[in-house]
């Protein structure tokens, strides 16, 4: 588990994940990696869009979903990218450590 800090540090997480995937000869989504993006600032939207563009899946969003995520948009994000809301700390940690 690696905590890369604030949402603007996601670039570091992307670089780490890309290097690990290359070293292990797999894709980023094949790594036992969990990304949690907290929505405290607008720049988190740009970070989410970057992660989606890179094809990163299984991202947890919270503490609440951004206002632009309508039910239709949420369905696409869930179906295509396995996006999920954050839950309780205990539930999220247990799921990430599987």
VMD Tcl script that builds the backbone (N, CA, C; Angstrom):
set m [mol new atoms 294]
animate dup $m
set s [atomselect $m all]
$s set {name element resname resid chain x y z} {
  {N N UNK 1 A 0.858 -1.165 0.000}
  {CA C UNK 1 A 0.000 0.000 0.000}
  {C C UNK 1 A 0.902 1.226 0.000}
  {N N UNK 2 A 0.602 2.150 -0.891}
  {CA C UNK 2 A 1.382 3.378 -1.000}
  {C C UNK 2 A 0.420 4.560 -0.933}
  {N N UNK 3 A 0.679 5.469 -0.021}
  {CA C UNK 3 A -0.093 6.703 0.057}
  {C C UNK 3 A 0.747 7.774 -0.617}
  {N N UNK 4 A 0.243 8.291 -1.748}
  {CA C UNK 4 A 1.015 9.294 -2.469}
  {C C UNK 4 A 0.607 10.713 -2.099}
  {N N UNK 5 A -0.196 10.876 -1.073}
  {CA C UNK 5 A -0.534 12.208 -0.607}
  {C C UNK 5 A -1.835 12.722 -1.167}
  {N N UNK 6 A -1.847 13.995 -1.511}
  {CA C UNK 6 A -3.054 14.649 -1.976}
  {C C UNK 6 A -3.381 14.246 -3.408}
  {N N UNK 7 A -4.594 14.658 -3.837}
  {CA C UNK 7 A -5.041 14.255 -5.176}
  {C C UNK 7 A -4.107 14.754 -6.268}
  {N N UNK 8 A -3.436 15.890 -6.058}
  {CA C UNK 8 A -2.533 16.383 -7.094}
  {C C UNK 8 A -1.263 15.545 -7.192}
  {N N UNK 9 A -1.081 14.591 -6.297}
  {CA C UNK 9 A 0.062 13.700 -6.351}
  {C C UNK 9 A -0.256 12.393 -7.084}
  {N N UNK 10 A -1.427 12.307 -7.703}
  {CA C UNK 10 A -1.806 11.102 -8.444}
  {C C UNK 10 A -0.821 10.795 -9.562}
  {N N UNK 11 A -0.184 11.836 -10.100}
  {CA C UNK 11 A 0.805 11.607 -11.156}
  {C C UNK 11 A 1.901 10.674 -10.649}
  {N N UNK 12 A 2.312 10.855 -9.403}
  {CA C UNK 12 A 3.327 9.967 -8.820}
  {C C UNK 12 A 2.808 8.537 -8.752}
  {N N UNK 13 A 1.554 8.373 -8.379}
  {CA C UNK 13 A 0.963 7.033 -8.317}
  {C C UNK 13 A 0.918 6.404 -9.700}
  {N N UNK 14 A 0.590 7.206 -10.715}
  {CA C UNK 14 A 0.557 6.700 -12.088}
  {C C UNK 14 A 1.948 6.261 -12.530}
  {N N UNK 15 A 2.960 7.066 -12.224}
  {CA C UNK 15 A 4.338 6.709 -12.598}
  {C C UNK 15 A 4.789 5.430 -11.879}
  {N N UNK 16 A 4.474 5.315 -10.595}
  {CA C UNK 16 A 4.833 4.115 -9.828}
  {C C UNK 16 A 4.133 2.895 -10.407}
  {N N UNK 17 A 2.820 3.016 -10.650}
  {CA C UNK 17 A 2.049 1.891 -11.173}
  {C C UNK 17 A 2.533 1.484 -12.563}
  {N N UNK 18 A 2.837 2.455 -13.399}
  {CA C UNK 18 A 3.324 2.150 -14.750}
  {C C UNK 18 A 4.666 1.417 -14.689}
  {N N UNK 19 A 5.553 1.864 -13.819}
  {CA C UNK 19 A 6.863 1.213 -13.672}
  {C C UNK 19 A 6.709 -0.206 -13.128}
  {N N UNK 20 A 5.824 -0.382 -12.150}
  {CA C UNK 20 A 5.599 -1.727 -11.612}
  {C C UNK 20 A 5.002 -2.655 -12.668}
  {N N UNK 21 A 4.032 -2.155 -13.421}
  {CA C UNK 21 A 3.423 -2.971 -14.466}
  {C C UNK 21 A 4.456 -3.383 -15.505}
  {N N UNK 22 A 5.310 -2.456 -15.877}
  {CA C UNK 22 A 6.359 -2.772 -16.846}
  {C C UNK 22 A 7.328 -3.808 -16.279}
  {N N UNK 23 A 7.708 -3.645 -15.011}
  {CA C UNK 23 A 8.646 -4.588 -14.383}
  {C C UNK 23 A 8.061 -5.993 -14.275}
  {N N UNK 24 A 6.759 -6.081 -14.041}
  {CA C UNK 24 A 6.111 -7.386 -13.886}
  {C C UNK 24 A 5.501 -7.897 -15.188}
  {N N UNK 25 A 5.631 -7.135 -16.261}
  {CA C UNK 25 A 5.128 -7.578 -17.553}
  {C C UNK 25 A 3.611 -7.710 -17.607}
  {N N UNK 26 A 2.924 -6.747 -17.006}
  {CA C UNK 26 A 1.464 -6.794 -17.002}
  {C C UNK 26 A 0.922 -5.381 -17.202}
  {N N UNK 27 A -0.389 -5.255 -17.197}
  {CA C UNK 27 A -1.015 -3.948 -17.296}
  {C C UNK 27 A -1.228 -3.353 -15.918}
  {N N UNK 28 A -1.432 -2.053 -15.869}
  {CA C UNK 28 A -1.668 -1.368 -14.589}
  {C C UNK 28 A -2.865 -1.974 -13.867}
  {N N UNK 29 A -3.930 -2.302 -14.607}
  {CA C UNK 29 A -5.132 -2.851 -13.978}
  {C C UNK 29 A -4.957 -4.282 -13.488}
  {N N UNK 30 A -3.842 -4.926 -13.842}
  {CA C UNK 30 A -3.556 -6.271 -13.347}
  {C C UNK 30 A -2.826 -6.239 -12.002}
  {N N UNK 31 A -2.358 -5.083 -11.591}
  {CA C UNK 31 A -1.653 -4.936 -10.311}
  {C C UNK 31 A -2.652 -4.927 -9.154}
  {N N UNK 32 A -2.239 -5.396 -7.983}
  {CA C UNK 32 A -3.116 -5.284 -6.804}
  {C C UNK 32 A -3.061 -3.853 -6.274}
  {N N UNK 33 A -3.716 -2.943 -7.002}
  {CA C UNK 33 A -3.627 -1.515 -6.754}
  {C C UNK 33 A -5.005 -0.958 -6.477}
  {N N UNK 34 A -5.103 -0.095 -5.490}
  {CA C UNK 34 A -6.363 0.588 -5.183}
  {C C UNK 34 A -6.118 2.084 -5.203}
  {N N UNK 35 A -6.953 2.800 -5.951}
  {CA C UNK 35 A -6.871 4.253 -5.995}
  {C C UNK 35 A -8.143 4.834 -5.387}
  {N N UNK 36 A -7.959 5.752 -4.476}
  {CA C UNK 36 A -9.084 6.452 -3.865}
  {C C UNK 36 A -8.874 7.932 -4.128}
  {N N UNK 37 A -9.823 8.569 -4.811}
  {CA C UNK 37 A -9.724 9.989 -5.138}
  {C C UNK 37 A -10.767 10.738 -4.322}
  {N N UNK 38 A -10.321 11.657 -3.482}
  {CA C UNK 38 A -11.224 12.450 -2.642}
  {C C UNK 38 A -11.577 13.749 -3.350}
  {N N UNK 39 A -12.835 14.123 -3.257}
  {CA C UNK 39 A -13.351 15.285 -3.986}
  {C C UNK 39 A -13.411 16.504 -3.102}
  {N N UNK 40 A -12.273 17.089 -2.808}
  {CA C UNK 40 A -12.254 18.307 -2.021}
  {C C UNK 40 A -11.935 19.528 -2.864}
  {N N UNK 41 A -11.449 19.310 -4.074}
  {CA C UNK 41 A -11.078 20.429 -4.940}
  {C C UNK 41 A -11.430 20.087 -6.382}
  {N N UNK 42 A -11.614 21.112 -7.193}
  {CA C UNK 42 A -11.986 20.908 -8.587}
  {C C UNK 42 A -10.919 20.164 -9.378}
  {N N UNK 43 A -9.663 20.290 -8.965}
  {CA C UNK 43 A -8.612 19.616 -9.734}
  {C C UNK 43 A -8.757 18.100 -9.687}
  {N N UNK 44 A -9.506 17.602 -8.728}
  {CA C UNK 44 A -9.743 16.160 -8.663}
  {C C UNK 44 A -10.488 15.679 -9.902}
  {N N UNK 45 A -11.325 16.529 -10.493}
  {CA C UNK 45 A -12.036 16.172 -11.721}
  {C C UNK 45 A -11.027 15.936 -12.839}
  {N N UNK 46 A -10.057 16.824 -12.982}
  {CA C UNK 46 A -9.030 16.660 -14.009}
  {C C UNK 46 A -8.223 15.386 -13.769}
  {N N UNK 47 A -7.963 15.088 -12.517}
  {CA C UNK 47 A -7.209 13.873 -12.195}
  {C C UNK 47 A -8.023 12.637 -12.556}
  {N N UNK 48 A -9.321 12.639 -12.227}
  {CA C UNK 48 A -10.172 11.510 -12.597}
  {C C UNK 48 A -10.188 11.329 -14.112}
  {N N UNK 49 A -10.354 12.409 -14.854}
  {CA C UNK 49 A -10.375 12.308 -16.312}
  {C C UNK 49 A -9.060 11.759 -16.851}
  {N N UNK 50 A -7.944 12.143 -16.244}
  {CA C UNK 50 A -6.641 11.615 -16.650}
  {C C UNK 50 A -6.558 10.118 -16.391}
  {N N UNK 51 A -6.987 9.692 -15.207}
  {CA C UNK 51 A -6.959 8.263 -14.876}
  {C C UNK 51 A -7.842 7.462 -15.828}
  {N N UNK 52 A -9.018 7.995 -16.148}
  {CA C UNK 52 A -9.913 7.309 -17.082}
  {C C UNK 52 A -9.293 7.246 -18.473}
  {N N UNK 53 A -8.666 8.327 -18.921}
  {CA C UNK 53 A -7.999 8.341 -20.221}
  {C C UNK 53 A -6.902 7.280 -20.286}
  {N N UNK 54 A -6.210 7.063 -19.177}
  {CA C UNK 54 A -5.146 6.058 -19.118}
  {C C UNK 54 A -5.703 4.641 -18.977}
  {N N UNK 55 A -7.031 4.524 -18.811}
  {CA C UNK 55 A -7.655 3.208 -18.713}
  {C C UNK 55 A -7.612 2.596 -17.327}
  {N N UNK 56 A -7.288 3.396 -16.312}
  {CA C UNK 56 A -7.212 2.875 -14.946}
  {C C UNK 56 A -8.623 2.538 -14.466}
  {N N UNK 57 A -8.772 1.381 -13.850}
  {CA C UNK 57 A -10.073 0.907 -13.371}
  {C C UNK 57 A -10.069 0.748 -11.858}
  {N N UNK 58 A -11.241 0.474 -11.324}
  {CA C UNK 58 A -11.442 0.193 -9.891}
  {C C UNK 58 A -11.071 1.370 -9.005}
  {N N UNK 59 A -11.418 2.572 -9.416}
  {CA C UNK 59 A -11.163 3.774 -8.629}
  {C C UNK 59 A -12.325 3.988 -7.682}
  {N N UNK 60 A -12.015 4.323 -6.444}
  {CA C UNK 60 A -13.045 4.666 -5.464}
  {C C UNK 60 A -13.133 6.183 -5.381}
  {N N UNK 61 A -14.364 6.709 -5.357}
  {CA C UNK 61 A -14.596 8.152 -5.293}
  {C C UNK 61 A -15.303 8.514 -3.995}
  {N N UNK 62 A -14.944 9.646 -3.430}
  {CA C UNK 62 A -15.644 10.081 -2.230}
  {C C UNK 62 A -15.100 11.386 -1.709}
  {N N UNK 63 A -15.649 11.921 -0.677}
  {CA C UNK 63 A -16.678 11.337 0.185}
  {C C UNK 63 A -18.075 11.344 -0.428}
  {N N UNK 64 A -18.302 12.180 -1.428}
  {CA C UNK 64 A -19.558 12.137 -2.165}
  {C C UNK 64 A -19.209 12.224 -3.643}
  {N N UNK 65 A -20.117 11.808 -4.484}
  {CA C UNK 65 A -19.845 11.868 -5.909}
  {C C UNK 65 A -19.910 13.310 -6.403}
  {N N UNK 66 A -19.085 13.660 -7.374}
  {CA C UNK 66 A -19.121 15.015 -7.919}
  {C C UNK 66 A -20.495 15.314 -8.519}
  {N N UNK 67 A -20.886 16.576 -8.542}
  {CA C UNK 67 A -22.212 16.983 -9.005}
  {C C UNK 67 A -22.453 16.635 -10.472}
  {N N UNK 68 A -21.402 16.565 -11.292}
  {CA C UNK 68 A -21.594 16.286 -12.713}
  {C C UNK 68 A -21.911 14.828 -13.000}
  {N N UNK 69 A -21.824 13.967 -11.996}
  {CA C UNK 69 A -22.079 12.555 -12.233}
  {C C UNK 69 A -23.574 12.283 -12.083}
  {N N UNK 70 A -24.234 12.260 -13.218}
  {CA C UNK 70 A -25.661 11.939 -13.277}
  {C C UNK 70 A -25.810 10.413 -13.221}
  {N N UNK 71 A -27.004 9.917 -13.013}
  {CA C UNK 71 A -27.183 8.455 -13.018}
  {C C UNK 71 A -26.678 7.796 -14.310}
  {N N UNK 72 A -26.903 8.427 -15.463}
  {CA C UNK 72 A -26.426 7.844 -16.727}
  {C C UNK 72 A -24.904 7.835 -16.803}
  {N N UNK 73 A -24.273 8.939 -16.390}
  {CA C UNK 73 A -22.812 9.009 -16.387}
  {C C UNK 73 A -22.256 7.982 -15.406}
  {N N UNK 74 A -22.859 7.855 -14.242}
  {CA C UNK 74 A -22.410 6.876 -13.247}
  {C C UNK 74 A -22.491 5.455 -13.804}
  {N N UNK 75 A -23.567 5.139 -14.505}
  {CA C UNK 75 A -23.699 3.805 -15.102}
  {C C UNK 75 A -22.566 3.511 -16.071}
  {N N UNK 76 A -22.196 4.501 -16.898}
  {CA C UNK 76 A -21.093 4.316 -17.845}
  {C C UNK 76 A -19.782 4.105 -17.083}
  {N N UNK 77 A -19.539 4.934 -16.062}
  {CA C UNK 77 A -18.295 4.816 -15.296}
  {C C UNK 77 A -18.200 3.480 -14.569}
  {N N UNK 78 A -19.317 3.012 -14.034}
  {CA C UNK 78 A -19.329 1.718 -13.340}
  {C C UNK 78 A -19.108 0.589 -14.343}
  {N N UNK 79 A -19.840 0.607 -15.453}
  {CA C UNK 79 A -19.736 -0.466 -16.450}
  {C C UNK 79 A -18.375 -0.512 -17.118}
  {N N UNK 80 A -17.847 0.651 -17.474}
  {CA C UNK 80 A -16.614 0.698 -18.255}
  {C C UNK 80 A -15.349 0.720 -17.400}
  {N N UNK 81 A -15.425 1.341 -16.212}
  {CA C UNK 81 A -14.223 1.543 -15.405}
  {C C UNK 81 A -14.311 0.987 -13.987}
  {N N UNK 82 A -15.409 0.343 -13.624}
  {CA C UNK 82 A -15.593 -0.226 -12.277}
  {C C UNK 82 A -15.413 0.826 -11.180}
  {N N UNK 83 A -15.903 2.042 -11.423}
  {CA C UNK 83 A -15.860 3.117 -10.428}
  {C C UNK 83 A -16.822 2.761 -9.299}
  {N N UNK 84 A -16.438 3.080 -8.064}
  {CA C UNK 84 A -17.307 2.805 -6.919}
  {C C UNK 84 A -17.138 3.916 -5.886}
  {N N UNK 85 A -18.180 4.176 -5.110}
  {CA C UNK 85 A -18.044 5.170 -4.041}
  {C C UNK 85 A -17.252 4.590 -2.879}
  {N N UNK 86 A -16.620 5.479 -2.104}
  {CA C UNK 86 A -15.957 5.000 -0.901}
  {C C UNK 86 A -17.014 4.569 0.101}
  {N N UNK 87 A -16.627 3.702 1.012}
  {CA C UNK 87 A -17.508 3.271 2.088}
  {C C UNK 87 A -16.899 3.670 3.410}
  {N N UNK 88 A -17.055 2.811 4.385}
  {CA C UNK 88 A -16.422 3.088 5.674}
  {C C UNK 88 A -14.933 2.754 5.565}
  {N N UNK 89 A -14.156 3.309 6.451}
  {CA C UNK 89 A -12.707 3.049 6.442}
  {C C UNK 89 A -12.435 1.559 6.578}
  {N N UNK 90 A -13.116 0.910 7.509}
  {CA C UNK 90 A -12.879 -0.523 7.734}
  {C C UNK 90 A -13.240 -1.351 6.502}
  {N N UNK 91 A -14.386 -1.047 5.871}
  {CA C UNK 91 A -14.799 -1.785 4.677}
  {C C UNK 91 A -13.827 -1.563 3.523}
  {N N UNK 92 A -13.456 -0.306 3.314}
  {CA C UNK 92 A -12.561 0.005 2.205}
  {C C UNK 92 A -11.178 -0.629 2.406}
  {N N UNK 93 A -10.652 -0.554 3.607}
  {CA C UNK 93 A -9.340 -1.146 3.874}
  {C C UNK 93 A -9.380 -2.668 3.689}
  {N N UNK 94 A -10.429 -3.307 4.172}
  {CA C UNK 94 A -10.544 -4.756 4.020}
  {C C UNK 94 A -10.603 -5.143 2.536}
  {N N UNK 95 A -11.351 -4.361 1.750}
  {CA C UNK 95 A -11.455 -4.656 0.315}
  {C C UNK 95 A -10.131 -4.424 -0.403}
  {N N UNK 96 A -9.432 -3.349 -0.035}
  {CA C UNK 96 A -8.159 -3.033 -0.703}
  {C C UNK 96 A -7.061 -4.018 -0.348}
  {N N UNK 97 A -7.154 -4.638 0.812}
  {CA C UNK 97 A -6.101 -5.547 1.252}
  {C C UNK 97 A -6.367 -7.001 0.873}
  {N N UNK 98 A -7.420 -7.262 0.087}
  {CA C UNK 98 A -7.714 -8.642 -0.351}
  {C C UNK 98 A -6.608 -9.158 -1.203}
}
mol reanalyze $m
mol bondsrecalc $m
mol representation Tube
mol addrep $m
